[in-house]
């Protein structure tokens, strides 16, 4: 098993209760933290970078991440070029091969193919559960996730090949579903996509959402209340629906901490999501 480090403990989520503005959201059935704590910062290991890209030995990690962003389309095109009929979405946990050989569909582009496949299970799943498969590029993971072990090397043939043999990395995280959001974020760095994947928000707010907008919204009680009101209304003030939204944010938070994904823009966006959903729960519980 390709293990990641420990992650924050889960907390219960049930559709009841209110929260005071300076304390926890709680009732006999639920207790939610007022804030989602950020784990201590851990820098990206240079050894992890060298293991997958020795030519970048003297390049700062932030420059590596920024250099990867313009390549997002060709990297995701490389993932999309894998024939879906030979790339299952999941495999039984008890029968994970060391690698998969997958035909490559012809494309007019020049994709950059993935280097590995992550076979992802829940940290609490049993041996009978299915592992979700995510093709990935090792440098994307190594440059974003400080708490991942050193990724073993992969030899991938060039773009003219008709098939790829990709090593499989079994890995466990609190929420495989939440990793889908992080997988996209590590390639595209789109904050609007993160929020959109968590719960409904107004399109005019999500449009071209920037880190500056996220920070400004966190400082604006009026805007926060408007967004919480929108979310509360979209859920018809249903506490069960709103606690489900809160659970999605919590699961994403746990995966980020487990991976050591310390992107400040992403953490601020998680803070914003938590403020909005707690506000919506408060409005629904108070009948406003």
C-alpha positions as CSV (number, residue, x, y, z in Angstrom):
1,X,0.0,0.0,0.0
2,X,1.3,3.4,-1.0
3,X,0.5,5.1,2.4
4,X,-0.1,8.7,3.1
5,X,0.4,10.3,6.5
6,X,-2.3,10.5,9.2
7,X,-5.2,12.8,8.7
8,X,-7.6,14.8,11.0
9,X,-10.1,12.7,12.9
10,X,-13.6,12.7,11.4
11,X,-16.5,14.3,13.2
12,X,-20.2,13.5,13.1
13,X,-22.6,15.3,10.9
14,X,-26.4,15.1,11.5
15,X,-29.2,17.4,10.5
16,X,-30.0,19.1,13.8
17,X,-28.8,22.1,15.9
18,X,-27.5,25.7,15.7
19,X,-24.1,27.2,16.1
20,X,-23.1,30.4,18.0
21,X,-21.0,32.8,15.9
22,X,-17.9,32.4,18.0
23,X,-18.2,28.7,19.1
24,X,-19.1,25.3,17.6
25,X,-22.2,24.3,15.7
26,X,-23.6,21.7,18.1
27,X,-26.7,19.9,19.5
28,X,-27.2,16.5,21.2
29,X,-26.7,15.0,17.7
30,X,-23.9,17.1,16.2
31,X,-20.9,19.1,17.0
32,X,-19.1,20.9,14.2
33,X,-15.9,22.9,14.7
34,X,-16.3,26.7,14.2
35,X,-13.2,26.6,12.0
36,X,-11.4,23.8,10.1
37,X,-7.9,23.8,11.5
38,X,-5.0,24.0,9.1
39,X,-2.3,21.4,9.9
40,X,1.3,22.6,10.4
41,X,3.0,23.5,7.1
42,X,5.4,20.9,5.7
43,X,7.5,21.9,2.7
44,X,7.7,19.7,-0.4
45,X,10.6,17.3,-0.2
46,X,13.3,17.9,-2.7
47,X,13.9,14.1,-2.6
48,X,10.4,13.6,-3.8
49,X,10.9,16.0,-6.7
50,X,14.3,14.4,-7.6
51,X,12.7,11.0,-7.7
52,X,10.4,11.9,-10.5
53,X,12.2,14.8,-12.2
54,X,16.0,14.9,-11.4
55,X,16.5,17.6,-14.0
56,X,14.6,20.0,-11.7
57,X,17.0,19.6,-8.9
58,X,17.7,23.3,-8.5
59,X,14.2,24.7,-9.4
60,X,12.1,26.0,-6.5
61,X,8.9,24.0,-6.0
62,X,6.7,27.1,-6.6
63,X,8.3,27.6,-10.0
64,X,7.7,23.9,-10.8
65,X,4.0,24.2,-9.9
66,X,3.6,27.4,-12.0
67,X,5.4,25.8,-14.9
68,X,3.0,22.9,-14.8
69,X,-0.1,25.1,-15.1
70,X,0.2,25.9,-18.8
71,X,0.7,22.2,-19.5
72,X,-2.6,21.2,-17.8
73,X,-4.5,20.8,-21.1
74,X,-1.9,18.5,-22.7
75,X,-1.5,16.5,-19.5
76,X,-5.3,16.0,-19.1
77,X,-5.4,15.2,-22.9
78,X,-3.0,12.4,-22.1
79,X,-5.3,11.1,-19.5
80,X,-8.3,11.4,-21.8
81,X,-6.4,9.5,-24.6
82,X,-6.4,6.3,-22.5
83,X,-9.0,3.9,-23.9
84,X,-11.8,3.9,-21.4
85,X,-12.7,0.3,-22.2
86,X,-9.3,-0.8,-20.9
87,X,-9.2,1.6,-17.9
88,X,-11.8,0.5,-15.3
89,X,-13.1,3.2,-13.0
90,X,-12.5,0.8,-10.0
91,X,-10.9,-2.5,-9.1
92,X,-11.5,-4.9,-6.2
93,X,-9.2,-4.1,-3.3
94,X,-8.2,-7.8,-3.1
95,X,-7.1,-8.0,-6.7
96,X,-4.9,-5.0,-7.5
97,X,-2.2,-5.7,-10.2
98,X,1.2,-4.0,-10.1
99,X,0.4,-2.3,-13.4
100,X,-2.1,-1.9,-16.2
101,X,-1.5,-1.9,-19.9
102,X,-3.9,0.4,-21.6
103,X,-4.3,1.2,-25.4
104,X,-3.9,4.8,-26.4
105,X,-6.5,6.4,-28.6
106,X,-5.3,8.4,-31.6
107,X,-5.4,12.1,-31.2
108,X,-4.5,15.1,-33.3
109,X,-2.9,16.7,-30.3
110,X,0.4,15.9,-28.6
111,X,-0.7,14.8,-25.2
112,X,1.6,14.2,-22.2
113,X,0.6,10.8,-20.9
114,X,0.2,10.0,-17.2
115,X,3.0,8.2,-15.4
116,X,1.0,6.2,-12.8
117,X,-2.4,5.1,-11.8
118,X,-3.6,5.7,-8.2
119,X,-5.8,2.9,-6.8
120,X,-7.6,4.9,-4.1
121,X,-9.5,3.4,-1.2
122,X,-11.2,4.9,1.8
123,X,-9.1,4.8,5.0
124,X,-12.0,3.0,6.7
125,X,-12.9,0.6,3.9
126,X,-12.9,-3.1,4.1
127,X,-10.9,-5.6,1.9
128,X,-14.1,-6.2,-0.2
129,X,-14.4,-2.6,-1.3
130,X,-13.6,-1.2,-4.7
131,X,-10.6,1.0,-5.3
132,X,-11.2,4.0,-7.5
133,X,-8.6,4.5,-10.2
134,X,-7.0,7.9,-11.1
135,X,-4.4,8.3,-13.8
136,X,-1.9,10.9,-12.6
137,X,1.4,12.6,-13.5
138,X,4.0,11.9,-10.8
139,X,5.4,15.5,-11.0
140,X,2.0,17.0,-10.4
141,X,1.6,14.9,-7.2
142,X,5.2,15.3,-6.0
143,X,5.1,19.1,-6.4
144,X,1.8,19.6,-4.6
145,X,1.5,16.9,-1.9
146,X,4.1,17.3,0.9
147,X,3.0,14.2,2.9
148,X,3.1,11.7,0.1
149,X,5.9,9.1,0.2
150,X,8.5,9.1,-2.5
151,X,6.8,8.1,-5.7
152,X,8.5,5.1,-7.4
153,X,9.8,5.7,-11.0
154,X,7.8,5.0,-14.1
155,X,9.0,4.4,-17.6
156,X,6.3,5.5,-20.1
157,X,6.7,5.2,-23.8
158,X,6.5,8.2,-26.1
159,X,3.4,9.7,-27.8
160,X,3.7,7.5,-30.9
161,X,3.0,4.4,-28.8
162,X,-0.2,2.5,-29.2
163,X,-0.4,1.5,-25.5
164,X,1.0,2.4,-22.2
165,X,1.9,0.3,-19.2
166,X,1.4,2.3,-16.0
167,X,2.4,1.2,-12.5
168,X,-0.4,1.2,-9.9
169,X,0.0,2.9,-6.6
170,X,-2.6,1.6,-4.0
171,X,-3.3,4.5,-1.6
172,X,-5.9,5.3,1.1
173,X,-7.4,8.6,1.9
174,X,-10.4,9.6,4.1
175,X,-12.6,10.3,1.0
176,X,-11.8,9.0,-2.5
177,X,-14.7,11.0,-3.8
178,X,-13.2,14.3,-2.5
179,X,-9.9,13.4,-4.2
180,X,-11.7,13.9,-7.5
181,X,-11.9,17.6,-6.7
182,X,-8.2,17.8,-5.7
183,X,-7.1,15.8,-8.7
184,X,-8.7,18.5,-11.0
185,X,-7.4,21.3,-8.8
186,X,-3.8,20.2,-9.0
187,X,-4.0,20.5,-12.8
188,X,-6.2,23.5,-13.3
189,X,-6.0,25.5,-10.0
190,X,-9.6,26.7,-10.5
191,X,-11.2,27.8,-7.3
192,X,-14.6,28.1,-8.8
193,X,-14.5,24.4,-9.7
194,X,-13.7,23.5,-6.1
195,X,-16.7,25.4,-4.7
196,X,-19.0,24.3,-7.5
197,X,-18.2,20.7,-6.7
198,X,-19.1,21.2,-3.0
199,X,-22.5,22.9,-3.2
200,X,-24.6,25.3,-5.3
201,X,-23.6,29.0,-5.4
202,X,-24.6,31.9,-7.7
203,X,-23.0,31.7,-11.1
204,X,-22.2,35.4,-11.0
205,X,-20.1,34.8,-7.9
206,X,-18.3,31.8,-9.3
207,X,-17.5,33.4,-12.6
208,X,-13.8,34.1,-12.8
209,X,-13.4,33.5,-9.1
210,X,-10.0,34.7,-7.9
211,X,-8.1,34.3,-4.7
212,X,-8.6,38.0,-4.1
213,X,-12.4,37.6,-4.3
214,X,-12.2,34.6,-1.9
215,X,-10.3,36.7,0.7
216,X,-12.5,39.7,0.3
217,X,-15.6,37.6,0.7
218,X,-14.2,36.1,3.9
219,X,-13.9,39.7,5.3
220,X,-17.5,40.7,4.2
221,X,-20.2,39.7,6.6
222,X,-22.9,40.9,4.2
223,X,-21.6,38.9,1.2
224,X,-21.2,35.8,3.4
225,X,-24.8,36.1,4.6
226,X,-26.0,36.5,1.0
227,X,-24.1,33.3,0.0
228,X,-25.4,31.4,3.0
229,X,-28.9,32.6,2.3
230,X,-28.6,31.4,-1.3
231,X,-27.3,28.0,-0.2
232,X,-30.1,27.7,2.5
233,X,-32.7,28.5,-0.1
234,X,-31.3,26.0,-2.7
235,X,-31.6,23.3,0.0
236,X,-35.2,24.5,0.9
237,X,-33.8,25.0,4.4
238,X,-33.5,21.2,4.7
239,X,-31.0,20.5,7.5
240,X,-30.2,17.1,6.2
241,X,-29.2,18.5,2.8
242,X,-27.1,21.2,4.4
243,X,-25.3,18.8,6.7
244,X,-24.5,16.7,3.6
245,X,-22.9,19.8,2.1
246,X,-20.9,20.3,5.3
247,X,-19.8,16.7,5.1
248,X,-18.4,17.3,1.6
249,X,-16.3,20.2,2.8
250,X,-15.1,18.2,5.8
251,X,-14.0,15.3,3.6
252,X,-12.1,17.6,1.3
253,X,-10.4,19.2,4.3
254,X,-9.4,15.8,5.6
255,X,-7.9,14.7,2.2
256,X,-6.0,18.0,1.9
257,X,-4.4,17.5,5.3
258,X,-3.6,13.9,4.6
259,X,-1.9,14.7,1.4
260,X,-0.1,17.8,2.7
261,X,-1.7,19.9,0.0
262,X,-0.8,23.4,1.5
263,X,-1.8,25.7,-1.4
264,X,-2.9,28.9,0.4
265,X,-5.6,29.7,-2.2
266,X,-7.2,26.3,-1.8
267,X,-7.1,26.5,2.0
268,X,-8.8,30.0,1.9
269,X,-11.4,28.6,-0.4
270,X,-12.1,25.7,2.0
271,X,-12.4,28.3,4.8
272,X,-14.9,30.2,2.7
273,X,-16.9,27.1,1.9
274,X,-17.1,26.3,5.7
275,X,-18.3,29.8,6.5
276,X,-21.0,29.6,3.9
277,X,-22.3,26.2,4.9
278,X,-22.3,27.0,8.6
279,X,-24.1,30.2,7.9
280,X,-26.7,28.3,5.9
281,X,-27.2,25.8,8.7
282,X,-27.6,28.6,11.2
283,X,-30.3,30.2,9.0
284,X,-32.1,27.0,8.5
285,X,-32.1,26.1,12.2
286,X,-33.3,29.5,13.2
287,X,-36.1,29.5,10.5
288,X,-34.8,32.6,8.7
